[in-house]
């Protein structure tokens, strides 16, 4: 418990710092991108200038991406969270379609239509959880790889599982996965904030998260992330997902 408290406290203070930094960085970066764009237009005939200003623009896009994920990370620690009945299965379906996962991967659903699978929370932030988990599964998977999403209800809880058959997670880094800024992805692709954000959102929803990797120990393959959340306990369960 103490570890978890220290972890949350750290996340919260990193969140506050991040919000400040992201805010300050946003404007000058936009300025740099505009200047590079002007330069490009003014020196249309100069291939070297065009090439360099294009690189500047690409790099500013990269900074903007990092700043945006910092902002969403920071807001998780600050914004008043909505609390309403949320159909987890619906949130999962929306995230899959937002990422167009069906196009390049073999997405398999289990129980994703069950109207009983409601929890109480903030739909936007829960969507962020699914988006982060599914983009990690996608990044670890070969094209056409299987990505399985499942929700399951027990008396008190709903369990959500996201499973892939991708590269898996080496034992040596398992302890660092929830650490902000920890990433093994190429710079520009990963910010290392995805799982840290997942962790704090799930914690706010009184949930638990477990990572099994390899998901299939026999084949030494893939990753399975399990999230357990308290089931919606309102007076009457909503009827229409
Ligand atoms: P990012 O995706 O920006 O790297 P995350 O916090 O979401 O940040 O993930 C941290 C690291 O955890 C990733 O860089 C990757 O090494 C590892 N990881 C997370 N999910 C998976 C997965 N499904 N399969 C393999 N590795 C994963």
py3Dmol code that shows the C-alpha trace and the ligand (Angstrom):
import py3Dmol

protein = """\
ATOM      1  CA  UNK A   1       0.000   0.000   0.000  1.00  0.00           C
ATOM      2  CA  UNK A   2       2.770   2.399   0.906  1.00  0.00           C
ATOM      3  CA  UNK A   3       4.373   1.790  -2.473  1.00  0.00           C
ATOM      4  CA  UNK A   4       1.117   2.556  -4.214  1.00  0.00           C
ATOM      5  CA  UNK A   5       0.678   5.778  -2.248  1.00  0.00           C
ATOM      6  CA  UNK A   6       4.177   6.934  -3.036  1.00  0.00           C
ATOM      7  CA  UNK A   7       3.579   6.033  -6.676  1.00  0.00           C
ATOM      8  CA  UNK A   8       0.310   8.038  -6.829  1.00  0.00           C
ATOM      9  CA  UNK A   9       1.889  11.004  -5.111  1.00  0.00           C
ATOM     10  CA  UNK A  10       4.737  10.936  -7.597  1.00  0.00           C
ATOM     11  CA  UNK A  11       2.365  10.693 -10.524  1.00  0.00           C
ATOM     12  CA  UNK A  12       0.357  13.623  -9.182  1.00  0.00           C
ATOM     13  CA  UNK A  13       3.398  15.853  -8.791  1.00  0.00           C
ATOM     14  CA  UNK A  14       4.762  14.866 -12.187  1.00  0.00           C
ATOM     15  CA  UNK A  15       1.303  15.665 -13.546  1.00  0.00           C
ATOM     16  CA  UNK A  16       1.369  19.182 -12.083  1.00  0.00           C
ATOM     17  CA  UNK A  17       4.862  19.813 -13.355  1.00  0.00           C
ATOM     18  CA  UNK A  18       3.957  18.411 -16.767  1.00  0.00           C
ATOM     19  CA  UNK A  19       0.923  20.666 -17.087  1.00  0.00           C
ATOM     20  CA  UNK A  20       3.083  23.717 -16.403  1.00  0.00           C
ATOM     21  CA  UNK A  21       5.861  22.697 -18.770  1.00  0.00           C
ATOM     22  CA  UNK A  22       3.495  21.640 -21.546  1.00  0.00           C
ATOM     23  CA  UNK A  23       1.681  24.941 -21.329  1.00  0.00           C
ATOM     24  CA  UNK A  24       4.891  26.951 -21.535  1.00  0.00           C
ATOM     25  CA  UNK A  25       6.305  24.916 -24.410  1.00  0.00           C
ATOM     26  CA  UNK A  26       3.187  24.965 -26.585  1.00  0.00           C
ATOM     27  CA  UNK A  27       3.411  28.564 -27.815  1.00  0.00           C
ATOM     28  CA  UNK A  28       7.102  28.820 -28.716  1.00  0.00           C
ATOM     29  CA  UNK A  29       6.891  25.487 -30.543  1.00  0.00           C
ATOM     30  CA  UNK A  30       3.973  26.734 -32.605  1.00  0.00           C
ATOM     31  CA  UNK A  31       6.076  29.827 -33.312  1.00  0.00           C
ATOM     32  CA  UNK A  32       9.009  27.752 -34.550  1.00  0.00           C
ATOM     33  CA  UNK A  33       6.755  25.695 -36.814  1.00  0.00           C
ATOM     34  CA  UNK A  34       5.272  28.879 -38.334  1.00  0.00           C
ATOM     35  CA  UNK A  35       8.696  30.418 -38.941  1.00  0.00           C
ATOM     36  CA  UNK A  36       9.916  27.245 -40.635  1.00  0.00           C
ATOM     37  CA  UNK A  37       6.803  27.227 -42.777  1.00  0.00           C
ATOM     38  CA  UNK A  38       7.381  30.883 -43.813  1.00  0.00           C
ATOM     39  CA  UNK A  39      11.004  30.177 -44.643  1.00  0.00           C
ATOM     40  CA  UNK A  40       9.939  27.287 -46.819  1.00  0.00           C
ATOM     41  CA  UNK A  41       7.506  29.425 -48.747  1.00  0.00           C
ATOM     42  CA  UNK A  42       9.938  32.320 -49.164  1.00  0.00           C
ATOM     43  CA  UNK A  43      12.770  30.145 -50.459  1.00  0.00           C
ATOM     44  CA  UNK A  44      10.804  27.915 -52.737  1.00  0.00           C
ATOM     45  CA  UNK A  45      13.711  27.436 -55.131  1.00  0.00           C
ATOM     46  CA  UNK A  46      16.274  26.402 -52.510  1.00  0.00           C
ATOM     47  CA  UNK A  47      16.197  22.628 -52.056  1.00  0.00           C
ATOM     48  CA  UNK A  48      18.426  22.671 -49.001  1.00  0.00           C
ATOM     49  CA  UNK A  49      16.291  25.244 -47.179  1.00  0.00           C
ATOM     50  CA  UNK A  50      13.149  23.321 -48.070  1.00  0.00           C
ATOM     51  CA  UNK A  51      14.631  20.084 -46.762  1.00  0.00           C
ATOM     52  CA  UNK A  52      15.838  21.663 -43.523  1.00  0.00           C
ATOM     53  CA  UNK A  53      12.641  23.554 -42.816  1.00  0.00           C
ATOM     54  CA  UNK A  54      10.689  20.356 -43.453  1.00  0.00           C
ATOM     55  CA  UNK A  55      12.822  18.642 -40.826  1.00  0.00           C
ATOM     56  CA  UNK A  56      12.180  21.477 -38.391  1.00  0.00           C
ATOM     57  CA  UNK A  57       8.440  21.124 -38.983  1.00  0.00           C
ATOM     58  CA  UNK A  58       8.620  17.347 -38.418  1.00  0.00           C
ATOM     59  CA  UNK A  59      10.497  17.827 -35.164  1.00  0.00           C
ATOM     60  CA  UNK A  60       8.032  20.413 -33.897  1.00  0.00           C
ATOM     61  CA  UNK A  61       5.243  17.928 -34.631  1.00  0.00           C
ATOM     62  CA  UNK A  62       7.066  15.451 -32.466  1.00  0.00           C
ATOM     63  CA  UNK A  63       7.307  17.947 -29.612  1.00  0.00           C
ATOM     64  CA  UNK A  64       3.617  18.736 -30.001  1.00  0.00           C
ATOM     65  CA  UNK A  65       2.772  15.042 -29.694  1.00  0.00           C
ATOM     66  CA  UNK A  66       4.769  14.729 -26.491  1.00  0.00           C
ATOM     67  CA  UNK A  67       3.246  17.907 -25.114  1.00  0.00           C
ATOM     68  CA  UNK A  68      -0.245  16.636 -25.889  1.00  0.00           C
ATOM     69  CA  UNK A  69       0.290  13.376 -24.074  1.00  0.00           C
ATOM     70  CA  UNK A  70       1.786  15.273 -21.152  1.00  0.00           C
ATOM     71  CA  UNK A  71      -1.327  17.429 -21.037  1.00  0.00           C
ATOM     72  CA  UNK A  72      -3.655  14.456 -21.005  1.00  0.00           C
ATOM     73  CA  UNK A  73      -1.482  12.844 -18.350  1.00  0.00           C
ATOM     74  CA  UNK A  74      -1.589  16.005 -16.268  1.00  0.00           C
ATOM     75  CA  UNK A  75      -5.334  16.409 -16.609  1.00  0.00           C
ATOM     76  CA  UNK A  76      -5.880  12.936 -15.284  1.00  0.00           C
ATOM     77  CA  UNK A  77      -4.505  14.200 -12.002  1.00  0.00           C
ATOM     78  CA  UNK A  78      -6.436  17.425 -11.922  1.00  0.00           C
ATOM     79  CA  UNK A  79      -9.744  17.482 -13.760  1.00  0.00           C
ATOM     80  CA  UNK A  80     -12.934  16.819 -11.881  1.00  0.00           C
ATOM     81  CA  UNK A  81     -13.877  13.369 -13.034  1.00  0.00           C
ATOM     82  CA  UNK A  82     -17.301  12.571 -14.352  1.00  0.00           C
ATOM     83  CA  UNK A  83     -19.084   9.788 -12.598  1.00  0.00           C
ATOM     84  CA  UNK A  84     -21.767   8.084 -14.604  1.00  0.00           C
ATOM     85  CA  UNK A  85     -22.717   4.575 -15.639  1.00  0.00           C
ATOM     86  CA  UNK A  86     -20.354   3.509 -18.404  1.00  0.00           C
ATOM     87  CA  UNK A  87     -20.664   0.476 -20.631  1.00  0.00           C
ATOM     88  CA  UNK A  88     -17.117  -0.817 -20.765  1.00  0.00           C
ATOM     89  CA  UNK A  89     -17.840  -2.962 -23.800  1.00  0.00           C
ATOM     90  CA  UNK A  90     -19.060   0.100 -25.682  1.00  0.00           C
ATOM     91  CA  UNK A  91     -15.969   2.091 -24.725  1.00  0.00           C
ATOM     92  CA  UNK A  92     -13.802  -0.773 -26.007  1.00  0.00           C
ATOM     93  CA  UNK A  93     -15.677  -0.950 -29.300  1.00  0.00           C
ATOM     94  CA  UNK A  94     -15.301   2.790 -29.838  1.00  0.00           C
ATOM     95  CA  UNK A  95     -11.568   2.696 -29.116  1.00  0.00           C
ATOM     96  CA  UNK A  96     -11.104  -0.146 -31.610  1.00  0.00           C
ATOM     97  CA  UNK A  97     -12.880   1.795 -34.296  1.00  0.00           C
ATOM     98  CA  UNK A  98     -11.086   5.053 -33.464  1.00  0.00           C
ATOM     99  CA  UNK A  99      -7.730   3.331 -33.962  1.00  0.00           C
ATOM    100  CA  UNK A 100      -9.036   1.529 -37.106  1.00  0.00           C
ATOM    101  CA  UNK A 101      -7.548  -1.613 -35.612  1.00  0.00           C
ATOM    102  CA  UNK A 102      -9.743  -3.883 -37.698  1.00  0.00           C
ATOM    103  CA  UNK A 103      -7.998  -2.756 -40.843  1.00  0.00           C
ATOM    104  CA  UNK A 104      -4.575  -4.264 -40.161  1.00  0.00           C
ATOM    105  CA  UNK A 105      -5.080  -6.654 -37.244  1.00  0.00           C
ATOM    106  CA  UNK A 106      -7.195  -9.630 -36.419  1.00  0.00           C
ATOM    107  CA  UNK A 107      -9.317  -8.064 -33.691  1.00  0.00           C
ATOM    108  CA  UNK A 108     -11.382 -10.584 -31.759  1.00  0.00           C
ATOM    109  CA  UNK A 109     -14.140  -9.610 -29.347  1.00  0.00           C
ATOM    110  CA  UNK A 110     -15.515 -11.610 -26.498  1.00  0.00           C
ATOM    111  CA  UNK A 111     -18.687 -10.623 -24.656  1.00  0.00           C
ATOM    112  CA  UNK A 112     -18.417  -7.130 -25.985  1.00  0.00           C
ATOM    113  CA  UNK A 113     -22.181  -6.811 -26.353  1.00  0.00           C
ATOM    114  CA  UNK A 114     -23.162  -7.782 -22.884  1.00  0.00           C
ATOM    115  CA  UNK A 115     -25.388  -5.055 -21.440  1.00  0.00           C
ATOM    116  CA  UNK A 116     -24.526  -6.173 -17.930  1.00  0.00           C
ATOM    117  CA  UNK A 117     -20.995  -4.899 -18.202  1.00  0.00           C
ATOM    118  CA  UNK A 118     -21.453  -1.460 -16.689  1.00  0.00           C
ATOM    119  CA  UNK A 119     -19.171   0.311 -14.324  1.00  0.00           C
ATOM    120  CA  UNK A 120     -19.282   3.778 -12.821  1.00  0.00           C
ATOM    121  CA  UNK A 121     -16.811   6.384 -13.956  1.00  0.00           C
ATOM    122  CA  UNK A 122     -15.602   8.897 -16.484  1.00  0.00           C
ATOM    123  CA  UNK A 123     -16.256   7.662 -20.045  1.00  0.00           C
ATOM    124  CA  UNK A 124     -13.585   9.869 -21.584  1.00  0.00           C
ATOM    125  CA  UNK A 125     -10.876   8.730 -19.278  1.00  0.00           C
ATOM    126  CA  UNK A 126     -11.879   5.107 -19.591  1.00  0.00           C
ATOM    127  CA  UNK A 127     -11.687   5.543 -23.350  1.00  0.00           C
ATOM    128  CA  UNK A 128      -8.118   6.773 -22.861  1.00  0.00           C
ATOM    129  CA  UNK A 129      -7.291   3.545 -21.017  1.00  0.00           C
ATOM    130  CA  UNK A 130      -8.550   1.426 -23.894  1.00  0.00           C
ATOM    131  CA  UNK A 131      -6.809   3.559 -26.498  1.00  0.00           C
ATOM    132  CA  UNK A 132      -3.484   3.295 -24.669  1.00  0.00           C
ATOM    133  CA  UNK A 133      -3.727  -0.460 -24.127  1.00  0.00           C
ATOM    134  CA  UNK A 134      -4.841  -1.134 -27.677  1.00  0.00           C
ATOM    135  CA  UNK A 135      -2.144   1.025 -29.222  1.00  0.00           C
ATOM    136  CA  UNK A 136       0.469  -0.821 -27.183  1.00  0.00           C
ATOM    137  CA  UNK A 137      -0.964  -4.143 -28.377  1.00  0.00           C
ATOM    138  CA  UNK A 138      -0.896  -2.863 -31.946  1.00  0.00           C
ATOM    139  CA  UNK A 139       2.684  -1.583 -31.686  1.00  0.00           C
ATOM    140  CA  UNK A 140       3.857  -4.942 -30.322  1.00  0.00           C
ATOM    141  CA  UNK A 141       2.015  -7.046 -32.915  1.00  0.00           C
ATOM    142  CA  UNK A 142       3.021  -8.120 -36.390  1.00  0.00           C
ATOM    143  CA  UNK A 143       0.615  -7.030 -39.146  1.00  0.00           C
ATOM    144  CA  UNK A 144      -2.460  -9.249 -39.053  1.00  0.00           C
ATOM    145  CA  UNK A 145      -1.654 -10.285 -35.476  1.00  0.00           C
ATOM    146  CA  UNK A 146      -4.469 -11.291 -33.139  1.00  0.00           C
ATOM    147  CA  UNK A 147      -5.661  -8.746 -30.592  1.00  0.00           C
ATOM    148  CA  UNK A 148      -8.330 -10.016 -28.224  1.00  0.00           C
ATOM    149  CA  UNK A 149     -10.577  -7.809 -26.149  1.00  0.00           C
ATOM    150  CA  UNK A 150     -12.856  -9.313 -23.569  1.00  0.00           C
ATOM    151  CA  UNK A 151     -15.142  -8.115 -20.809  1.00  0.00           C
ATOM    152  CA  UNK A 152     -16.385 -10.474 -18.160  1.00  0.00           C
ATOM    153  CA  UNK A 153     -18.701  -9.871 -15.235  1.00  0.00           C
ATOM    154  CA  UNK A 154     -18.661 -11.440 -11.841  1.00  0.00           C
ATOM    155  CA  UNK A 155     -20.975 -10.534  -8.991  1.00  0.00           C
ATOM    156  CA  UNK A 156     -19.046  -7.479  -7.866  1.00  0.00           C
ATOM    157  CA  UNK A 157     -16.616  -6.683 -10.636  1.00  0.00           C
ATOM    158  CA  UNK A 158     -16.103  -6.372 -14.358  1.00  0.00           C
ATOM    159  CA  UNK A 159     -12.874  -7.668 -15.782  1.00  0.00           C
ATOM    160  CA  UNK A 160     -11.519  -6.224 -18.985  1.00  0.00           C
ATOM    161  CA  UNK A 161      -8.749  -8.057 -20.805  1.00  0.00           C
ATOM    162  CA  UNK A 162      -6.637  -6.869 -23.726  1.00  0.00           C
ATOM    163  CA  UNK A 163      -4.422  -9.575 -25.112  1.00  0.00           C
ATOM    164  CA  UNK A 164      -1.981  -9.687 -27.993  1.00  0.00           C
ATOM    165  CA  UNK A 165       0.356 -12.211 -29.553  1.00  0.00           C
ATOM    166  CA  UNK A 166       3.105  -9.695 -30.067  1.00  0.00           C
ATOM    167  CA  UNK A 167       6.669  -9.338 -28.886  1.00  0.00           C
ATOM    168  CA  UNK A 168       5.886  -9.727 -25.179  1.00  0.00           C
ATOM    169  CA  UNK A 169       7.574  -7.834 -22.362  1.00  0.00           C
ATOM    170  CA  UNK A 170      11.034  -8.828 -21.145  1.00  0.00           C
ATOM    171  CA  UNK A 171      11.127  -9.641 -17.410  1.00  0.00           C
ATOM    172  CA  UNK A 172      13.863  -7.096 -16.890  1.00  0.00           C
ATOM    173  CA  UNK A 173      11.550  -4.152 -17.614  1.00  0.00           C
ATOM    174  CA  UNK A 174       8.309  -5.341 -15.997  1.00  0.00           C
ATOM    175  CA  UNK A 175       8.936  -3.275 -12.874  1.00  0.00           C
ATOM    176  CA  UNK A 176       9.336  -0.099 -14.855  1.00  0.00           C
ATOM    177  CA  UNK A 177       6.262  -0.260 -17.092  1.00  0.00           C
ATOM    178  CA  UNK A 178       4.128   2.164 -15.068  1.00  0.00           C
ATOM    179  CA  UNK A 179       6.939   4.635 -14.646  1.00  0.00           C
ATOM    180  CA  UNK A 180       6.257   7.923 -16.432  1.00  0.00           C
ATOM    181  CA  UNK A 181       8.522   8.375 -19.493  1.00  0.00           C
ATOM    182  CA  UNK A 182       9.632   4.750 -19.531  1.00  0.00           C
ATOM    183  CA  UNK A 183       9.499   3.573 -23.147  1.00  0.00           C
ATOM    184  CA  UNK A 184      11.308   1.114 -25.401  1.00  0.00           C
ATOM    185  CA  UNK A 185       9.815   2.613 -28.549  1.00  0.00           C
ATOM    186  CA  UNK A 186      11.590   4.806 -31.051  1.00  0.00           C
ATOM    187  CA  UNK A 187      11.779   8.445 -30.080  1.00  0.00           C
ATOM    188  CA  UNK A 188       8.786  10.116 -31.649  1.00  0.00           C
ATOM    189  CA  UNK A 189       6.679   6.979 -31.372  1.00  0.00           C
ATOM    190  CA  UNK A 190       6.498   6.463 -27.644  1.00  0.00           C
ATOM    191  CA  UNK A 191       6.323   8.960 -24.800  1.00  0.00           C
ATOM    192  CA  UNK A 192       6.308   6.436 -21.987  1.00  0.00           C
ATOM    193  CA  UNK A 193       3.201   8.029 -20.509  1.00  0.00           C
ATOM    194  CA  UNK A 194       0.637   5.502 -21.739  1.00  0.00           C
ATOM    195  CA  UNK A 195       0.735   2.956 -18.946  1.00  0.00           C
ATOM    196  CA  UNK A 196       1.415   5.572 -16.266  1.00  0.00           C
ATOM    197  CA  UNK A 197      -1.803   7.254 -17.337  1.00  0.00           C
ATOM    198  CA  UNK A 198      -3.654   3.928 -17.436  1.00  0.00           C
ATOM    199  CA  UNK A 199      -2.461   3.231 -13.916  1.00  0.00           C
ATOM    200  CA  UNK A 200      -3.691   6.519 -12.484  1.00  0.00           C
ATOM    201  CA  UNK A 201      -7.049   6.360 -14.276  1.00  0.00           C
ATOM    202  CA  UNK A 202      -7.678   2.809 -13.076  1.00  0.00           C
ATOM    203  CA  UNK A 203      -6.693   3.761  -9.580  1.00  0.00           C
ATOM    204  CA  UNK A 204      -9.177   6.639  -9.612  1.00  0.00           C
ATOM    205  CA  UNK A 205     -11.854   4.154 -10.592  1.00  0.00           C
ATOM    206  CA  UNK A 206     -10.934   1.887  -7.670  1.00  0.00           C
ATOM    207  CA  UNK A 207      -9.652  -0.738 -10.047  1.00  0.00           C
ATOM    208  CA  UNK A 208      -6.677  -3.038 -10.278  1.00  0.00           C
ATOM    209  CA  UNK A 209      -4.381  -3.788 -13.169  1.00  0.00           C
ATOM    210  CA  UNK A 210      -2.305  -6.905 -13.821  1.00  0.00           C
ATOM    211  CA  UNK A 211       0.134  -7.594 -16.618  1.00  0.00           C
ATOM    212  CA  UNK A 212       0.923 -11.133 -17.754  1.00  0.00           C
ATOM    213  CA  UNK A 213       3.678 -11.432 -20.274  1.00  0.00           C
ATOM    214  CA  UNK A 214       4.156 -13.834 -21.945  1.00  0.00           C
ATOM    215  CA  UNK A 215       0.398 -14.183 -22.216  1.00  0.00           C
ATOM    216  CA  UNK A 216       1.008 -17.681 -23.523  1.00  0.00           C
ATOM    217  CA  UNK A 217       3.838 -19.147 -21.421  1.00  0.00           C
ATOM    218  CA  UNK A 218       4.063 -22.294 -23.551  1.00  0.00           C
ATOM    219  CA  UNK A 219       4.754 -20.369 -26.702  1.00  0.00           C
ATOM    220  CA  UNK A 220       6.545 -17.517 -24.882  1.00  0.00           C
ATOM    221  CA  UNK A 221       4.254 -15.180 -26.731  1.00  0.00           C
ATOM    222  CA  UNK A 222       2.339 -11.967 -26.267  1.00  0.00           C
ATOM    223  CA  UNK A 223       0.997  -9.865 -23.458  1.00  0.00           C
ATOM    224  CA  UNK A 224      -2.220  -9.926 -21.478  1.00  0.00           C
ATOM    225  CA  UNK A 225      -3.380  -6.905 -19.520  1.00  0.00           C
ATOM    226  CA  UNK A 226      -6.223  -7.435 -17.069  1.00  0.00           C
ATOM    227  CA  UNK A 227      -8.164  -4.647 -15.447  1.00  0.00           C
ATOM    228  CA  UNK A 228     -10.692  -5.297 -12.713  1.00  0.00           C
ATOM    229  CA  UNK A 229     -13.202  -2.590 -11.872  1.00  0.00           C
ATOM    230  CA  UNK A 230     -16.138  -2.477  -9.461  1.00  0.00           C
ATOM    231  CA  UNK A 231     -19.409  -3.196 -11.196  1.00  0.00           C
ATOM    232  CA  UNK A 232     -21.996  -0.427 -11.493  1.00  0.00           C
ATOM    233  CA  UNK A 233     -23.896  -0.425  -8.252  1.00  0.00           C
ATOM    234  CA  UNK A 234     -26.647   2.087  -9.015  1.00  0.00           C
ATOM    235  CA  UNK A 235     -30.217   1.487  -7.896  1.00  0.00           C
ATOM    236  CA  UNK A 236     -31.155   0.071 -11.293  1.00  0.00           C
ATOM    237  CA  UNK A 237     -28.742  -1.039 -13.957  1.00  0.00           C
ATOM    238  CA  UNK A 238     -29.163   0.941 -17.180  1.00  0.00           C
ATOM    239  CA  UNK A 239     -30.928  -1.026 -19.840  1.00  0.00           C
ATOM    240  CA  UNK A 240     -29.614   0.271 -23.105  1.00  0.00           C
ATOM    241  CA  UNK A 241     -25.879   0.273 -23.706  1.00  0.00           C
TER     242      UNK A 241
END
"""
ligand_1 = """\
27
LIG
P 4.830 4.000 -24.765
O 3.730 3.216 -25.442
O 4.799 5.449 -25.104
O 6.183 3.380 -24.907
P 3.685 2.962 -22.318
O 3.758 3.461 -20.913
O 2.305 2.780 -22.871
O 4.524 3.976 -23.178
O 4.461 1.593 -22.448
C 5.753 1.458 -21.895
C 6.478 0.282 -22.501
O 5.840 -0.932 -22.109
C 6.483 0.236 -24.019
O 7.479 1.050 -24.562
C 6.721 -1.256 -24.268
O 8.088 -1.567 -24.133
C 6.022 -1.925 -23.106
N 4.698 -2.465 -23.487
C 3.497 -1.979 -23.128
N 2.494 -2.730 -23.626
C 3.074 -3.733 -24.336
C 2.588 -4.862 -25.098
N 1.259 -5.095 -25.245
N 3.508 -5.687 -25.663
C 4.835 -5.461 -25.529
N 5.355 -4.425 -24.817
C 4.499 -3.567 -24.234
"""
view = py3Dmol.view(width=600, height=400)
view.addModel(protein, "pdb")
view.setStyle({"model": 0}, {"cartoon": {"style": "trace"}})
view.addModel(ligand_1, "xyz")
view.setStyle({"model": 1}, {"stick": {}})
view.zoomTo()
view.show()
